[in-house]
């Protein structure tokens, strides 16, 4: 069984272009106007921007372990995939929470979406570049000195890499979402999620070497949970319960992902137990860091959001700096 390969940059740009049009005809979620019922759990929907898998393991663990239920929540987790408009779903009230990339959030805010981050799962972005170890490349700069590299050139991180490193001596080709070309050409490199394509390549006998783009200086939070600002303002206690229960779920999953991985394997049969185990191990240091041990899982900082916003401004992906303090709720994840 192989791990599904990710390609989300096209989804990012399509989502942000459609956002304002959909927001204009939004239908508010029942939650925003309904009176609370203390006899029954509050129903919430979490919309994912990819299919059920390890990078959402903590949310499924919160559901399966009863962490949501203990806080009076009945959370529906809606799996996604390429093209699922999570930002629009949250902004228009069709979902109470959703997962997006940090850069996607900043760009959506610049286009008028009144959504806010409440939990950042990945403290280090899993986006990377993988090449064959046989090339003996020492750093990411050398990746752009020879060979062929498959990239989604319209992605924000690709724009950052082009600005940082000369591309004159590498052949850039479109990224096709698989690893077939990588397996057949020792001089071929490609974009990847460190928890995805490298695992597929190793399963097929390759020896990939992976460079995190975060190490080059572009490190947006990933699998960021967002909600509408209106919901945060009018039902802050509910949002706090969701965030706290999600953090509990992630602690459970990071401690032992096997029970939740069995659930994920049923929801996503393309992922076998070995693949899920390898991916869970690969992502753990990207989620649980020295910072989260001090401030709690999902923590976010003004400095990180400001750095990302400045990078997107320099890349001309936004026209002006946002009010960084309005991008995220800083106190929901603190222990």
VENCOR-V450166 format. One record per residue. N is the residue number from 1. PHI is phi in radians with two decimals (none if undefined). Layout:
BEGIN
n=N phi=PHI
n=N phi=PHI
END
This chain:
BEGIN
n=1 phi=none
n=2 phi=-2.01
n=3 phi=-1.37
n=4 phi=-1.10
n=5 phi=-1.63
n=6 phi=-1.72
n=7 phi=-2.62
n=8 phi=-2.05
n=9 phi=-1.16
n=10 phi=-1.06
n=11 phi=-1.02
n=12 phi=-1.02
n=13 phi=-1.29
n=14 phi=-1.08
n=15 phi=-1.08
n=16 phi=-1.22
n=17 phi=-1.20
n=18 phi=-1.51
n=19 phi=-1.05
n=20 phi=-1.11
n=21 phi=-1.10
n=22 phi=-1.26
n=23 phi=-1.09
n=24 phi=-1.09
n=25 phi=-2.02
n=26 phi=-1.20
n=27 phi=-2.02
n=28 phi=-1.14
n=29 phi=-1.20
n=30 phi=-1.01
n=31 phi=-1.01
n=32 phi=-1.14
n=33 phi=-2.02
n=34 phi=-1.31
n=35 phi=-1.38
n=36 phi=-1.14
n=37 phi=-1.96
n=38 phi=-1.31
n=39 phi=-1.49
n=40 phi=-2.22
n=41 phi=-1.07
n=42 phi=-1.34
n=43 phi=-1.40
n=44 phi=-2.34
n=45 phi=-2.12
n=46 phi=-1.92
n=47 phi=-1.70
n=48 phi=-1.60
n=49 phi=-1.69
n=50 phi=-2.69
n=51 phi=-1.19
n=52 phi=-1.03
n=53 phi=-2.85
n=54 phi=-1.01
n=55 phi=-1.20
n=56 phi=-1.97
n=57 phi=-0.96
n=58 phi=-1.15
n=59 phi=-1.23
n=60 phi=-1.17
n=61 phi=-1.11
n=62 phi=-1.12
n=63 phi=-1.25
n=64 phi=-1.22
n=65 phi=-1.44
n=66 phi=1.56
n=67 phi=-1.10
n=68 phi=-1.17
n=69 phi=-1.06
n=70 phi=-1.09
n=71 phi=-1.76
n=72 phi=1.37
n=73 phi=-2.06
n=74 phi=-2.06
n=75 phi=-1.75
n=76 phi=-1.56
n=77 phi=-1.81
n=78 phi=-1.76
n=79 phi=-1.15
n=80 phi=-2.11
n=81 phi=2.85
n=82 phi=-1.04
n=83 phi=1.56
n=84 phi=-1.22
n=85 phi=-1.47
n=86 phi=-1.04
n=87 phi=-0.99
n=88 phi=-1.15
n=89 phi=-1.06
n=90 phi=-1.29
n=91 phi=-1.09
n=92 phi=-1.71
n=93 phi=1.49
n=94 phi=-1.38
n=95 phi=-2.46
n=96 phi=-1.41
n=97 phi=-2.41
n=98 phi=-2.70
n=99 phi=-1.94
n=100 phi=-2.50
n=101 phi=-1.47
n=102 phi=-1.05
n=103 phi=-1.18
n=104 phi=-1.07
n=105 phi=-1.11
n=106 phi=-1.07
n=107 phi=-1.17
n=108 phi=-1.18
n=109 phi=-1.07
n=110 phi=-1.13
n=111 phi=-1.70
n=112 phi=1.81
n=113 phi=-1.34
n=114 phi=-1.62
n=115 phi=-2.04
n=116 phi=-2.47
n=117 phi=-1.42
n=118 phi=-2.15
n=119 phi=-2.81
n=120 phi=-1.98
n=121 phi=-1.13
n=122 phi=-1.59
n=123 phi=-1.35
n=124 phi=-2.00
n=125 phi=-1.10
n=126 phi=-1.41
n=127 phi=-1.21
n=128 phi=-2.62
n=129 phi=-2.14
n=130 phi=-2.05
n=131 phi=-2.32
n=132 phi=-1.40
n=133 phi=-1.03
n=134 phi=-1.12
n=135 phi=-1.32
n=136 phi=0.97
n=137 phi=-1.50
n=138 phi=-1.54
n=139 phi=-2.72
n=140 phi=-1.16
n=141 phi=-1.01
n=142 phi=-1.24
n=143 phi=-1.04
n=144 phi=-1.57
n=145 phi=-1.72
n=146 phi=-2.91
n=147 phi=1.37
n=148 phi=-2.07
n=149 phi=-2.33
n=150 phi=-1.64
n=151 phi=-2.44
n=152 phi=-1.50
n=153 phi=-1.17
n=154 phi=-1.48
n=155 phi=-1.25
n=156 phi=-0.96
n=157 phi=-1.16
n=158 phi=-1.18
n=159 phi=-1.07
n=160 phi=-1.13
n=161 phi=-1.13
n=162 phi=-1.16
n=163 phi=-1.27
n=164 phi=-1.52
n=165 phi=-2.13
n=166 phi=-1.12
n=167 phi=-1.88
n=168 phi=-1.11
n=169 phi=-1.86
n=170 phi=-2.08
n=171 phi=-1.57
n=172 phi=-1.64
n=173 phi=-2.23
n=174 phi=-1.11
n=175 phi=-1.43
n=176 phi=-1.82
n=177 phi=1.48
n=178 phi=-2.31
n=179 phi=-2.13
n=180 phi=-1.07
n=181 phi=-1.14
n=182 phi=-1.06
n=183 phi=-1.20
n=184 phi=-1.71
n=185 phi=-2.42
n=186 phi=-1.18
n=187 phi=-1.74
n=188 phi=-1.70
n=189 phi=-2.17
n=190 phi=-2.78
n=191 phi=-1.16
n=192 phi=-2.83
n=193 phi=-1.69
n=194 phi=-1.12
n=195 phi=-1.68
n=196 phi=-2.29
n=197 phi=-0.99
n=198 phi=-1.06
n=199 phi=-1.20
n=200 phi=-1.05
n=201 phi=-1.09
n=202 phi=-1.15
n=203 phi=-1.06
n=204 phi=-1.73
n=205 phi=1.68
n=206 phi=-1.45
n=207 phi=-2.22
n=208 phi=-1.33
n=209 phi=-1.90
n=210 phi=-2.05
n=211 phi=-2.02
n=212 phi=-1.28
n=213 phi=-1.17
n=214 phi=-0.99
n=215 phi=-1.21
n=216 phi=-1.55
n=217 phi=1.99
n=218 phi=-1.89
n=219 phi=-2.41
n=220 phi=-1.22
n=221 phi=-1.01
n=222 phi=-2.23
n=223 phi=0.85
n=224 phi=-1.52
n=225 phi=-1.49
n=226 phi=-2.07
n=227 phi=-2.54
n=228 phi=-1.26
n=229 phi=-1.05
n=230 phi=-1.02
n=231 phi=-1.14
n=232 phi=-1.08
n=233 phi=-1.30
n=234 phi=-1.64
n=235 phi=-2.36
n=236 phi=-1.03
n=237 phi=-1.09
n=238 phi=-1.21
n=239 phi=-1.08
n=240 phi=-1.07
n=241 phi=-1.07
n=242 phi=-1.11
n=243 phi=-1.11
n=244 phi=-1.12
n=245 phi=-1.17
n=246 phi=-1.11
n=247 phi=-1.08
n=248 phi=-1.07
n=249 phi=-1.10
n=250 phi=-1.18
n=251 phi=-1.10
n=252 phi=-1.10
n=253 phi=-1.18
n=254 phi=-1.16
n=255 phi=-1.25
n=256 phi=-2.77
n=257 phi=-1.34
n=258 phi=-1.03
n=259 phi=-1.05
n=260 phi=-1.22
n=261 phi=-1.09
n=262 phi=-1.13
n=263 phi=-1.16
n=264 phi=-1.08
n=265 phi=-1.09
n=266 phi=-1.30
n=267 phi=-1.28
n=268 phi=-2.34
n=269 phi=-1.08
n=270 phi=-1.26
n=271 phi=-1.87
n=272 phi=-1.59
n=273 phi=-1.08
n=274 phi=-1.14
n=275 phi=-1.15
n=276 phi=-1.08
n=277 phi=-1.12
n=278 phi=-1.12
n=279 phi=-1.17
n=280 phi=-1.08
n=281 phi=-1.17
n=282 phi=-1.13
n=283 phi=-1.51
n=284 phi=-0.96
n=285 phi=-1.21
n=286 phi=-1.49
n=287 phi=-1.79
n=288 phi=-1.78
n=289 phi=-2.21
n=290 phi=-1.02
n=291 phi=-1.18
n=292 phi=-1.23
n=293 phi=-1.18
n=294 phi=-1.48
n=295 phi=-2.00
n=296 phi=1.84
n=297 phi=-1.04
n=298 phi=1.46
n=299 phi=-1.09
n=300 phi=-2.44
n=301 phi=-2.22
n=302 phi=-1.06
n=303 phi=-1.06
n=304 phi=-1.12
n=305 phi=-1.18
n=306 phi=-1.17
n=307 phi=-1.06
n=308 phi=-1.09
n=309 phi=-1.08
n=310 phi=-1.11
n=311 phi=-1.13
n=312 phi=-1.19
n=313 phi=-1.16
n=314 phi=-1.11
n=315 phi=-1.47
n=316 phi=1.11
n=317 phi=-1.61
n=318 phi=-2.31
n=319 phi=-1.59
n=320 phi=-2.64
n=321 phi=-1.17
n=322 phi=-1.38
n=323 phi=-1.29
n=324 phi=-1.04
n=325 phi=-1.14
n=326 phi=-1.57
n=327 phi=-1.38
n=328 phi=-2.60
n=329 phi=-1.71
n=330 phi=-1.48
n=331 phi=-1.88
n=332 phi=-1.31
n=333 phi=-1.74
n=334 phi=-1.21
n=335 phi=-1.32
END
